[in-house]
Amino acid sequence: MTSVDVCRILERCATVKIRKLQFRDLYIEFEGTEAVVDYATPIKPMTQEEHTQLNDAQVQRDAEELRQIEIDELILTDPEKYEELLQKGEI
């Protein structure tokens, strides 16, 4: 795996709130953090067009995130298959 792959795995683990990760002699424990929400900012009503654009953009981001989650899972569960698909240019 490349350093980019390792970083991606670590970021994904932190994002989905995995608390402990162990692989061979590597052991990582993540500490929880709380998001800070600013409720002081007023919320402006959206038009239907703005809502549709935002929704379409979110659907695209969700699809890309799902694809990345599938790739990250493949790296963890079947690194040989990941390498094979990477060499074929399918990933």
N, CA, C and O atoms as a DFTB+ gen file, in Angstrom:
364 C
 N C O
     1  1       0.837      -1.181       0.000
     2  2       0.000       0.000       0.000
     3  2       0.879       1.241       0.000
     4  3       1.991       1.251       0.530
     5  1       0.350       2.262      -0.601
     6  2       1.071       3.533      -0.612
     7  2       0.741       4.319       0.646
     8  3      -0.185       3.976       1.382
     9  1       1.508       5.379       0.885
    10  2       1.221       6.236       2.035
    11  2      -0.138       6.904       1.877
    12  3      -0.825       7.149       2.868
    13  1      -0.530       7.199       0.644
    14  2      -1.843       7.788       0.391
    15  2      -2.942       6.809       0.809
    16  3      -3.933       7.215       1.416
    17  1      -2.771       5.517       0.488
    18  2      -3.744       4.505       0.889
    19  2      -3.847       4.415       2.409
    20  3      -4.947       4.332       2.955
    21  1      -2.717       4.430       3.082
    22  2      -2.698       4.346       4.545
    23  2      -3.398       5.561       5.147
    24  3      -4.206       5.420       6.065
    25  1      -3.095       6.746       4.638
    26  2      -3.747       7.962       5.132
    27  2      -5.245       7.906       4.902
    28  3      -6.025       8.304       5.768
    29  1      -5.650       7.420       3.750
    30  2      -7.074       7.315       3.436
    31  2      -7.768       6.360       4.410
    32  3      -8.875       6.636       4.872
    33  1      -7.124       5.254       4.716
    34  2      -7.686       4.298       5.665
    35  2      -7.827       4.940       7.040
    36  3      -8.865       4.807       7.687
    37  1      -6.784       5.634       7.484
    38  2      -6.826       6.276       8.797
    39  2      -7.897       7.359       8.854
    40  3      -8.624       7.464       9.842
    41  1      -7.995       8.159       7.807
    42  2      -9.028       9.192       7.764
    43  2     -10.416       8.566       7.801
    44  3     -11.294       9.054       8.514
    45  1     -10.627       7.493       7.045
    46  2     -11.930       6.831       7.012
    47  2     -12.266       6.249       8.381
    48  3     -13.407       6.348       8.833
    49  1     -11.289       5.647       9.038
    50  2     -11.523       5.096      10.377
    51  2     -11.954       6.189      11.343
    52  3     -12.883       6.004      12.128
    53  1     -11.277       7.323      11.281
    54  2     -11.626       8.436      12.162
    55  2     -13.005       8.980      11.813
    56  3     -13.775       9.324      12.710
    57  1     -13.326       9.062      10.538
    58  2     -14.607       9.611      10.091
    59  2     -15.780       8.754      10.553
    60  3     -16.797       9.286      10.999
    61  1     -15.650       7.456      10.452
    62  2     -16.751       6.564      10.820
    63  2     -16.683       6.143      12.284
    64  3     -17.382       5.223      12.710
    65  1     -15.839       6.822      13.040
    66  2     -15.763       6.660      14.491
    67  2     -15.252       5.297      14.953
    68  3     -15.683       4.782      15.985
    69  1     -14.335       4.719      14.186
    70  2     -13.674       3.503      14.648
    71  2     -12.737       3.918      15.772
    72  3     -11.961       4.861      15.617
    73  1     -12.803       3.235      16.879
    74  2     -12.021       3.645      18.043
    75  2     -10.638       3.010      18.069
    76  3      -9.675       3.638      18.509
    77  1     -10.530       1.759      17.595
    78  2      -9.241       1.069      17.630
    79  2      -9.011       0.369      16.299
    80  3      -9.934      -0.185      15.702
    81  1      -7.775       0.404      15.851
    82  2      -7.394      -0.252      14.601
    83  2      -6.109      -1.011      14.850
    84  3      -5.127      -0.446      15.332
    85  1      -6.115      -2.304      14.519
    86  2      -4.908      -3.101      14.679
    87  2      -4.681      -3.900      13.406
    88  3      -5.575      -4.591      12.915
    89  1      -3.468      -3.790      12.885
    90  2      -3.083      -4.556      11.706
    91  2      -1.646      -5.009      11.900
    92  3      -0.727      -4.192      11.939
    93  1      -1.460      -6.314      12.021
    94  2      -0.143      -6.867      12.349
    95  2       0.406      -6.179      13.592
    96  3      -0.259      -6.218      14.627
    97  1       1.595      -5.541      13.553
    98  2       2.087      -4.882      14.768
    99  2       1.663      -3.429      14.891
   100  3       2.078      -2.750      15.831
   101  1       0.859      -2.939      13.982
   102  2       0.392      -1.560      14.049
   103  2      -0.877      -1.498      14.894
   104  3      -1.830      -2.241      14.658
   105  1      -0.877      -0.610      15.874
   106  2      -2.050      -0.419      16.732
   107  2      -2.309       1.066      16.860
   108  3      -1.425       1.823      17.262
   109  1      -3.526       1.492      16.517
   110  2      -3.892       2.902      16.589
   111  2      -5.205       3.006      17.355
   112  3      -6.142       2.246      17.112
   113  1      -5.259       3.960      18.283
   114  2      -6.486       4.220      19.027
   115  2      -6.871       5.668      18.792
   116  3      -6.077       6.576      19.038
   117  1      -8.088       5.884      18.315
   118  2      -8.568       7.228      18.026
   119  2      -9.283       7.784      19.246
   120  3     -10.010       7.067      19.934
   121  1      -9.072       9.062      19.507
   122  2      -9.791       9.726      20.580
   123  2     -10.971      10.452      19.966
   124  3     -10.856      11.009      18.874
   125  1     -12.105      10.454      20.651
   126  2     -13.297      11.108      20.140
   127  2     -13.191      12.623      20.235
   128  3     -12.547      13.166      21.133
   129  1     -13.833      13.286      19.293
   130  2     -13.906      14.742      19.319
   131  2     -15.355      15.135      19.097
   132  3     -16.129      14.388      18.499
   133  1     -15.707      16.293      19.576
   134  2     -17.062      16.782      19.396
   135  2     -17.071      17.899      18.373
   136  3     -16.181      18.750      18.361
   137  1     -18.068      17.892      17.524
   138  2     -18.202      18.961      16.540
   139  2     -18.761      20.205      17.227
   140  3     -19.619      20.115      18.105
   141  1     -18.269      21.337      16.821
   142  2     -18.775      22.602      17.346
   143  2     -19.780      23.146      16.345
   144  3     -19.470      23.302      15.164
   145  1     -20.978      23.432      16.819
   146  2     -22.034      23.930      15.947
   147  2     -22.312      25.382      16.306
   148  3     -22.504      25.715      17.475
   149  1     -22.333      26.228      15.312
   150  2     -22.607      27.646      15.518
   151  2     -24.066      27.904      15.181
   152  3     -24.454      27.930      14.013
   153  1     -24.867      28.094      16.219
   154  2     -26.291      28.328      16.006
   155  2     -26.609      29.809      15.819
   156  3     -27.764      30.169      15.594
   157  1     -25.604      30.665      15.910
   158  2     -25.834      32.098      15.804
   159  2     -26.042      32.549      14.360
   160  3     -26.598      33.624      14.132
   161  1     -25.614      31.765      13.394
   162  2     -25.739      32.137      11.996
   163  2     -27.175      31.919      11.530
   164  3     -27.678      30.798      11.610
   165  1     -27.847      32.962      11.046
   166  2     -29.234      32.796      10.590
   167  2     -29.305      31.932       9.335
   168  3     -28.396      31.947       8.505
   169  1     -30.376      31.195       9.210
   170  2     -30.581      30.324       8.060
   171  2     -31.522      31.015       7.080
   172  3     -32.637      31.395       7.437
   173  1     -31.057      31.174       5.826
   174  2     -31.838      31.832       4.789
   175  2     -32.691      30.785       4.068
   176  3     -32.183      29.727       3.699
   177  1     -33.971      31.066       3.865
   178  2     -34.815      30.114       3.119
   179  2     -34.277      29.909       1.694
   180  3     -33.753      30.838       1.078
   181  1     -34.416      28.688       1.188
   182  2     -33.934      28.382      -0.157
   183  2     -35.090      28.349      -1.142
   184  3     -36.222      28.012      -0.797
   185  1     -34.770      28.708      -2.376
   186  2     -35.753      28.564      -3.445
   187  2     -35.777      27.097      -3.868
   188  3     -34.881      26.333      -3.509
   189  1     -36.784      26.706      -4.619
   190  2     -36.867      25.326      -5.098
   191  2     -35.660      24.985      -5.976
   192  3     -35.127      23.878      -5.904
   193  1     -35.236      25.934      -6.796
   194  2     -34.069      25.705      -7.659
   195  2     -32.807      25.487      -6.827
   196  3     -32.022      24.584      -7.115
   197  1     -32.611      26.309      -5.800
   198  2     -31.439      26.146      -4.925
   199  2     -31.495      24.792      -4.214
   200  3     -30.483      24.105      -4.071
   201  1     -32.687      24.429      -3.778
   202  2     -32.864      23.143      -3.100
   203  2     -32.518      21.978      -4.042
   204  3     -31.826      21.039      -3.648
   205  1     -32.998      22.048      -5.265
   206  2     -32.732      21.003      -6.253
   207  2     -31.233      20.898      -6.554
   208  3     -30.683      19.799      -6.617
   209  1     -30.578      22.048      -6.739
   210  2     -29.142      22.055      -6.999
   211  2     -28.363      21.468      -5.826
   212  3     -27.440      20.676      -6.012
   213  1     -28.747      21.866      -4.623
   214  2     -28.076      21.353      -3.430
   215  2     -28.290      19.854      -3.302
   216  3     -27.359      19.117      -2.979
   217  1     -29.512      19.401      -3.554
   218  2     -29.821      17.982      -3.477
   219  2     -29.026      17.180      -4.509
   220  3     -28.470      16.130      -4.187
   221  1     -28.973      17.676      -5.748
   222  2     -28.216      16.988      -6.799
   223  2     -26.733      16.899      -6.444
   224  3     -26.095      15.867      -6.649
   225  1     -26.200      17.983      -5.915
   226  2     -24.788      17.997      -5.518
   227  2     -24.544      17.003      -4.388
   228  3     -23.521      16.319      -4.373
   229  1     -25.482      16.921      -3.437
   230  2     -25.332      15.988      -2.322
   231  2     -25.402      14.544      -2.796
   232  3     -24.651      13.696      -2.315
   233  1     -26.295      14.261      -3.730
   234  2     -26.400      12.910      -4.295
   235  2     -25.069      12.523      -4.948
   236  3     -24.607      11.394      -4.787
   237  1     -24.453      13.454      -5.683
   238  2     -23.169      13.189      -6.325
   239  2     -22.081      12.937      -5.282
   240  3     -21.293      12.001      -5.415
   241  1     -22.040      13.781      -4.237
   242  2     -21.038      13.595      -3.170
   243  2     -21.242      12.257      -2.461
   244  3     -20.276      11.561      -2.147
   245  1     -22.500      11.903      -2.211
   246  2     -22.797      10.628      -1.550
   247  2     -22.325       9.452      -2.396
   248  3     -21.761       8.493      -1.869
   249  1     -22.554       9.521      -3.708
   250  2     -22.116       8.445      -4.607
   251  2     -20.597       8.322      -4.603
   252  3     -20.056       7.217      -4.567
   253  1     -19.913       9.462      -4.641
   254  2     -18.449       9.444      -4.607
   255  2     -17.944       8.905      -3.265
   256  3     -16.977       8.144      -3.221
   257  1     -18.602       9.305      -2.176
   258  2     -18.188       8.829      -0.854
   259  2     -18.418       7.324      -0.730
   260  3     -17.578       6.609      -0.183
   261  1     -19.555       6.842      -1.237
   262  2     -19.839       5.415      -1.200
   263  2     -18.794       4.640      -1.995
   264  3     -18.323       3.591      -1.555
   265  1     -18.440       5.151      -3.147
   266  2     -17.405       4.493      -3.970
   267  2     -16.092       4.424      -3.196
   268  3     -15.410       3.400      -3.214
   269  1     -15.738       5.521      -2.510
   270  2     -14.494       5.543      -1.743
   271  2     -14.568       4.582      -0.557
   272  3     -13.578       3.930      -0.226
   273  1     -15.727       4.492       0.080
   274  2     -15.893       3.549       1.192
   275  2     -15.707       2.122       0.693
   276  3     -15.066       1.306       1.356
   277  1     -16.266       1.824      -0.473
   278  2     -16.113       0.485      -1.048
   279  2     -14.647       0.187      -1.351
   280  3     -14.176      -0.926      -1.114
   281  1     -13.926       1.176      -1.873
   282  2     -12.505       1.000      -2.161
   283  2     -11.733       0.798      -0.862
   284  3     -10.889      -0.094      -0.775
   285  1     -12.015       1.617       0.147
   286  2     -11.331       1.501       1.433
   287  2     -11.596       0.142       2.070
   288  3     -10.692      -0.465       2.644
   289  1     -12.827      -0.333       1.971
   290  2     -13.163      -1.643       2.515
   291  2     -12.417      -2.741       1.769
   292  3     -11.946      -3.701       2.379
   293  1     -12.310      -2.601       0.458
   294  2     -11.579      -3.580      -0.343
   295  2     -10.101      -3.606       0.043
   296  3      -9.490      -4.674       0.101
   297  1      -9.532      -2.440       0.304
   298  2      -8.126      -2.370       0.733
   299  2      -7.936      -3.167       2.015
   300  3      -6.943      -3.878       2.168
   301  1      -8.891      -3.047       2.938
   302  2      -8.782      -3.727       4.225
   303  2      -9.097      -5.210       4.132
   304  3      -8.428      -6.026       4.766
   305  1     -10.099      -5.567       3.355
   306  2     -10.565      -6.955       3.338
   307  2      -9.897      -7.821       2.276
   308  3      -9.745      -9.027       2.472
   309  1      -9.497      -7.226       1.159
   310  2      -8.904      -8.014       0.069
   311  2      -7.877      -7.173      -0.688
   312  3      -8.122      -6.758      -1.821
   313  1      -6.703      -6.919      -0.045
   314  2      -5.705      -6.051      -0.675
   315  2      -5.216      -6.559      -2.036
   316  3      -4.854      -5.768      -2.907
   317  1      -5.209      -7.882      -2.210
   318  2      -4.767      -8.431      -3.501
   319  2      -5.751      -8.061      -4.610
   320  3      -5.341      -7.695      -5.712
   321  1      -7.038      -8.157      -4.320
   322  2      -8.065      -7.790      -5.302
   323  2      -7.976      -6.288      -5.602
   324  3      -8.125      -5.865      -6.749
   325  1      -7.731      -5.494      -4.558
   326  2      -7.561      -4.047      -4.739
   327  2      -6.403      -3.762      -5.693
   328  3      -6.547      -2.978      -6.632
   329  1      -5.265      -4.392      -5.456
   330  2      -4.102      -4.194      -6.324
   331  2      -4.396      -4.626      -7.758
   332  3      -3.986      -3.966      -8.712
   333  1      -5.115      -5.748      -7.899
   334  2      -5.470      -6.249      -9.233
   335  2      -6.348      -5.236      -9.968
   336  3      -6.088      -4.918     -11.128
   337  1      -7.373      -4.734      -9.308
   338  2      -8.263      -3.754      -9.931
   339  2      -7.540      -2.433     -10.208
   340  3      -7.818      -1.762     -11.202
   341  1      -6.619      -2.071      -9.329
   342  2      -5.846      -0.851      -9.517
   343  2      -4.963      -0.972     -10.760
   344  3      -4.865      -0.031     -11.547
   345  1      -4.321      -2.131     -10.935
   346  2      -3.463      -2.350     -12.093
   347  2      -4.273      -2.386     -13.400
   348  3      -3.782      -1.982     -14.454
   349  1      -5.505      -2.869     -13.315
   350  2      -6.357      -2.903     -14.511
   351  2      -6.956      -1.532     -14.824
   352  3      -7.551      -1.331     -15.883
   353  1      -6.790      -0.588     -13.886
   354  2      -7.347       0.746     -14.099
   355  2      -8.826       0.841     -13.776
   356  3      -9.488       1.797     -14.179
   357  1      -9.347      -0.129     -13.059
   358  2     -10.762      -0.134     -12.714
   359  2     -11.048       0.657     -11.446
   360  3     -12.206       0.900     -11.105
   361  1     -10.025       1.045     -10.773
   362  2     -10.167       1.872      -9.560
   363  2      -9.457       3.180      -9.802
   364  3      -9.437       4.043      -8.925
